[in-house]
Amino acid sequence: MYIQYQLVFCYINRFANRLANRLNAISIIVSPKHRMGLATSTYFIFTDLGIGIRPFILGSLVPVMGFRELYMTIAIVVFACLFLYYFLHGRKAVHGTVNVG
C-alpha cells in the first residue's frame, strides 16, 4: 500500500514539474523581448515565495478546518485557477492570438 502512494505522489510531482515549465514558458512568451529576463525572475521569485509561505498558511488552517475540508478547498481553488487560465490565456492560445513580444 505504501508503494502505491509513493507511485501516485511521483506522478503528481512529475505533472507539477511539467506544468511549472510550461507556465514559465508562457510567462516568457507573453512578455516583450526586452522584458524576458524580468518575466523569468518574477516568475521564479513568486514560485519560491509560494513554496515558502504555502506550508505555513495551510498548516495554520488545519486546526480550524481539518484536513478533509482543507483538501476540498484546495481542490476547488485549483479547478477555479484552471478556468481562469483558460479564460485569460487558453482561448487566445487556441485561436493563435497570443502576443509573442
MARBA-3410 file (N, C-alpha, C, O; in Angstrom, 1 decimal):
101
0.8,-1.2,0.0,0.0,0.0,0.0,0.9,1.3,0.0,0.6,2.2,-0.7 ~ 1.9,1.2,0.8,2.8,2.4,0.9,3.5,2.7,-0.5,3.6,3.9,-0.8 ~ 3.8,1.6,-1.2,4.5,1.8,-2.5,3.5,2.4,-3.5,3.9,3.2,-4.3 ~ 2.2,2.1,-3.4,1.2,2.7,-4.3,1.1,4.2,-4.1,1.0,4.9,-5.0 ~ 1.1,4.6,-2.8,1.1,6.0,-2.5,2.3,6.7,-3.1,2.2,7.9,-3.6
3.5,6.1,-2.9,4.7,6.7,-3.5,4.6,6.9,-5.0,5.0,7.9,-5.5 ~ 4.1,5.9,-5.7,3.9,6.0,-7.1,2.9,7.1,-7.5,3.2,7.9,-8.4 ~ 1.8,7.2,-6.8,0.9,8.3,-7.0,1.5,9.7,-6.8,1.4,10.6,-7.7 ~ 2.3,9.8,-5.7,2.9,11.1,-5.5,4.0,11.4,-6.5,4.3,12.5,-6.8 ~ 4.7,10.3,-7.0,5.7,10.5,-8.0,5.1,11.1,-9.3,5.6,12.0,-9.9
3.9,10.5,-9.7,3.2,11.0,-10.9,2.7,12.4,-10.7,2.7,13.2,-11.6 ~ 2.2,12.7,-9.5,1.7,14.1,-9.2,2.9,15.1,-9.3,2.8,16.2,-9.9 ~ 4.0,14.7,-8.8,5.2,15.6,-8.8,5.7,15.7,-10.2,6.1,16.8,-10.6 ~ 5.7,14.7,-11.0,6.1,14.8,-12.4,5.1,15.7,-13.2,5.6,16.5,-14.0 ~ 3.8,15.6,-13.0,2.9,16.5,-13.6,3.1,18.0,-13.2,3.1,18.9,-14.0
3.4,18.2,-11.9,3.6,19.5,-11.4,4.9,20.1,-12.0,4.9,21.3,-12.3 ~ 5.9,19.4,-12.1,7.1,19.9,-12.8,6.9,20.2,-14.2,7.4,21.3,-14.7 ~ 6.2,19.4,-14.9,5.9,19.7,-16.3,5.0,21.0,-16.4,5.2,21.8,-17.3 ~ 4.1,21.1,-15.5,3.2,22.3,-15.5,4.0,23.6,-15.2,3.8,24.6,-15.8 ~ 5.0,23.5,-14.3,5.8,24.6,-13.9,6.6,25.1,-15.1,6.8,26.3,-15.3
7.2,24.1,-15.8,8.0,24.5,-17.0,7.1,25.2,-18.1,7.5,26.2,-18.7 ~ 5.9,24.7,-18.3,5.0,25.3,-19.2,4.6,26.7,-18.8,4.5,27.6,-19.6 ~ 4.3,26.9,-17.5,3.9,28.2,-17.0,5.0,29.2,-17.1,4.8,30.4,-17.5 ~ 6.3,28.8,-16.9,7.4,29.6,-17.1,7.5,30.0,-18.6,7.8,31.2,-18.9 ~ 7.4,29.1,-19.5,7.4,29.4,-20.9,6.3,30.4,-21.3,6.6,31.3,-22.1
5.1,30.2,-20.8,4.0,31.1,-21.1,4.4,32.5,-20.6,4.1,33.5,-21.3 ~ 4.9,32.6,-19.4,5.3,34.0,-18.9,6.3,34.6,-19.7,6.3,35.9,-19.9 ~ 7.2,33.9,-20.3,8.2,34.5,-21.2,7.7,34.8,-22.6,8.0,35.9,-23.1 ~ 6.8,34.0,-23.1,6.2,34.2,-24.4,5.4,35.4,-24.5,5.4,36.2,-25.5 ~ 4.6,35.7,-23.4,3.7,36.8,-23.5,4.3,38.1,-23.1,3.7,39.2,-23.2
5.6,38.1,-22.7,6.3,39.3,-22.3,7.0,39.9,-23.5,7.4,39.1,-24.4 ~ 7.2,41.2,-23.5,8.1,41.7,-24.6,9.5,41.2,-24.6,9.9,40.8,-23.5 ~ 10.2,41.2,-25.7,11.5,40.7,-25.8,12.5,41.3,-24.8,13.4,40.7,-24.2 ~ 12.3,42.7,-24.6,13.3,43.3,-23.7,13.0,43.1,-22.2,13.7,43.6,-21.4 ~ 11.9,42.4,-22.0,11.5,42.1,-20.6,11.5,40.7,-20.2,10.9,40.3,-19.2
12.1,39.8,-21.1,12.1,38.4,-20.8,12.8,38.0,-19.5,12.4,37.2,-18.8 ~ 13.9,38.7,-19.3,14.7,38.4,-18.0,13.8,38.8,-16.8,13.8,38.1,-15.8 ~ 13.2,39.9,-16.9,12.3,40.4,-15.8,11.1,39.4,-15.6,10.8,39.1,-14.5 ~ 10.6,38.9,-16.7,9.5,37.9,-16.6,9.9,36.6,-15.9,9.2,36.0,-15.1 ~ 11.1,36.2,-16.3,11.7,34.9,-15.7,11.9,35.1,-14.3,11.6,34.2,-13.4
12.6,36.2,-13.9,12.9,36.4,-12.5,11.7,36.6,-11.6,11.6,36.1,-10.5 ~ 10.7,37.3,-12.1,9.4,37.5,-11.4,8.7,36.2,-11.2,8.2,35.9,-10.1 ~ 8.7,35.3,-12.2,8.1,34.0,-12.1,8.7,33.2,-11.0,8.0,32.6,-10.2 ~ 10.1,33.1,-11.0,10.8,32.3,-10.0,10.7,32.9,-8.6,10.7,32.2,-7.6 ~ 10.7,34.3,-8.5,10.5,34.9,-7.2,9.2,34.5,-6.6,9.1,34.1,-5.4
8.1,34.6,-7.3,6.8,34.2,-6.8,6.6,32.7,-6.6,5.9,32.3,-5.7 ~ 7.3,31.9,-7.4,7.3,30.5,-7.2,8.0,30.1,-5.9,7.4,29.3,-5.1 ~ 9.2,30.7,-5.7,9.9,30.4,-4.4,9.1,31.0,-3.2,9.1,30.3,-2.1 ~ 8.5,32.1,-3.4,7.7,32.7,-2.3,6.5,31.8,-1.9,6.2,31.6,-0.8 ~ 5.9,31.3,-2.9,4.8,30.4,-2.7,5.2,29.1,-2.1,4.5,28.6,-1.2
6.3,28.5,-2.5,6.8,27.3,-1.9,7.2,27.5,-0.4,7.0,26.6,0.4 ~ 7.6,28.7,0.0,8.0,29.0,1.3,6.8,29.4,2.2,6.8,29.0,3.4 ~ 5.8,30.1,1.7,4.7,30.6,2.5,3.6,29.6,2.6,2.9,29.5,3.6 ~ 3.3,28.9,1.5,2.2,28.0,1.4,2.1,27.0,2.6,1.0,26.9,3.1 ~ 3.2,26.3,3.0,3.0,25.3,4.1,2.7,26.0,5.4,1.9,25.5,6.2
3.2,27.2,5.6,2.9,28.0,6.8,1.4,28.4,6.9,0.7,28.2,7.9 ~ 0.9,28.9,5.8,-0.5,29.3,5.7,-1.5,28.1,5.8,-2.4,28.1,6.6 ~ -1.2,27.0,5.0,-2.1,25.9,5.1,-2.0,25.1,6.4,-3.0,24.6,6.9 ~ -0.8,25.1,7.0,-0.6,24.4,8.2,-1.4,25.1,9.4,-1.8,24.5,10.3 ~ -1.5,26.4,9.3,-2.2,27.2,10.3,-3.7,27.0,10.1,-4.5,27.3,11.0
-4.2,26.6,8.9,-5.6,26.4,8.7,-6.1,25.0,9.1,-7.3,24.8,9.2 ~ -5.2,24.1,9.3,-5.6,22.7,9.6,-6.4,22.6,10.9,-7.4,22.0,11.0 ~ -5.9,23.3,12.0,-6.7,23.2,13.2,-8.1,23.8,13.1,-9.1,23.4,13.8 ~ -8.3,24.8,12.2,-9.6,25.5,12.0,-10.5,24.6,11.1,-11.7,24.5,11.5 ~ -10.0,24.1,10.0,-10.8,23.4,9.0,-10.7,21.9,9.1,-11.7,21.2,8.8
-9.6,21.4,9.5,-9.4,20.0,9.4,-8.8,19.6,8.0,-8.9,20.4,7.1 ~ -8.2,18.4,7.9,-7.5,18.1,6.6,-8.5,17.9,5.5,-8.3,18.3,4.4 ~ -9.7,17.2,5.7,-10.6,17.0,4.7,-11.1,18.2,4.0,-11.1,18.4,2.8 ~ -11.6,19.2,4.8,-12.1,20.4,4.3,-11.0,21.3,3.6,-11.2,22.0,2.7 ~ -9.8,21.2,4.2,-8.7,21.9,3.6,-8.4,21.4,2.2,-8.2,22.2,1.3
-8.3,20.1,2.1,-8.0,19.5,0.7,-9.2,19.8,-0.2,-8.9,20.0,-1.4 ~ -10.4,19.8,0.2,-11.5,20.1,-0.7,-11.4,21.5,-1.1,-11.7,21.8,-2.3 ~ -11.1,22.4,-0.2,-10.9,23.8,-0.5,-9.8,24.0,-1.6,-9.9,24.8,-2.5 ~ -8.7,23.4,-1.3,-7.5,23.5,-2.3,-7.9,22.9,-3.7,-7.6,23.5,-4.7 ~ -8.7,21.8,-3.7,-9.2,21.3,-5.0,-10.1,22.3,-5.7,-10.0,22.4,-6.9
-10.9,23.0,-5.0,-11.8,24.0,-5.6,-11.0,25.1,-6.1,-11.2,25.6,-7.2 ~ -10.0,25.5,-5.4,-9.1,26.6,-5.8,-8.4,26.2,-7.1,-8.2,27.0,-8.0 ~ -7.9,25.0,-7.1,-7.1,24.5,-8.3,-8.1,24.5,-9.5,-7.6,25.0,-10.6 ~ -9.3,24.0,-9.4,-10.2,24.0,-10.6,-10.6,25.4,-11.0,-10.8,25.7,-12.2 ~ -10.7,26.3,-10.0,-11.0,27.7,-10.3,-9.9,28.3,-11.1,-10.1,29.1,-12.0
-8.7,28.0,-10.7,-7.5,28.5,-11.4,-7.4,28.0,-12.9,-7.0,28.6,-13.8 ~ -7.8,26.7,-13.0,-7.8,26.1,-14.4,-8.8,26.9,-15.3,-8.5,27.2,-16.4 ~ -10.0,27.2,-14.8,-10.9,28.0,-15.6,-10.4,29.4,-15.8,-10.5,30.0,-16.9 ~ -9.8,30.0,-14.8,-9.2,31.4,-15.0,-8.1,31.3,-16.1,-8.0,32.2,-16.9 ~ -7.3,30.3,-16.0,-6.2,30.1,-17.0,-6.8,30.1,-18.4,-6.4,30.7,-19.4
-7.9,29.3,-18.6,-8.5,29.1,-19.9,-9.1,30.4,-20.4,-8.9,30.8,-21.5 ~ -9.8,31.2,-19.5,-10.4,32.4,-20.0,-9.4,33.5,-20.2,-9.6,34.4,-21.0 ~ -8.3,33.5,-19.4,-7.3,34.6,-19.5,-6.2,34.4,-20.6,-5.7,35.3,-21.2 ~ -5.9,33.1,-20.8,-4.8,32.8,-21.7,-5.1,31.7,-22.7,-4.8,31.8,-23.9 ~ -5.8,30.7,-22.3,-6.0,29.5,-23.1,-6.8,29.7,-24.4,-6.4,29.2,-25.4
-7.8,30.6,-24.3,-8.6,30.8,-25.5,-7.7,31.5,-26.6,-7.8,31.2,-27.8 ~ -6.9,32.5,-26.1,-6.0,33.2,-27.1,-5.0,32.2,-27.7,-4.7,32.4,-28.9 ~ -4.5,31.3,-26.9,-3.5,30.4,-27.4,-4.1,29.4,-28.4,-3.5,29.0,-29.4 ~ -5.4,29.0,-28.2,-6.1,28.1,-29.1,-6.3,28.8,-30.5,-6.2,28.2,-31.5 ~ -6.7,30.1,-30.4,-7.1,30.8,-31.6,-5.9,31.5,-32.3,-6.0,32.1,-33.3
-4.7,31.3,-31.7,-3.5,31.9,-32.2,-3.3,33.4,-32.1,-2.7,34.0,-32.9 ~ -3.9,34.0,-31.1,-3.9,35.5,-31.0,-3.0,35.9,-29.8,-3.1,37.0,-29.3 ~ -2.1,35.0,-29.3,-1.2,35.3,-28.2,-0.2,36.3,-28.7,0.5,36.0,-29.7 ~ 0.1,37.4,-28.0,1.1,38.3,-28.4,2.5,37.7,-28.0,2.7,37.4,-26.9 ~ 3.3,37.6,-29.0,4.6,37.0,-28.8,5.7,38.0,-28.8,6.8,37.7,-29.2
5.5,39.1,-28.2,6.5,40.1,-27.9,6.9,40.9,-29.2,7.7,41.7,-29.1
END
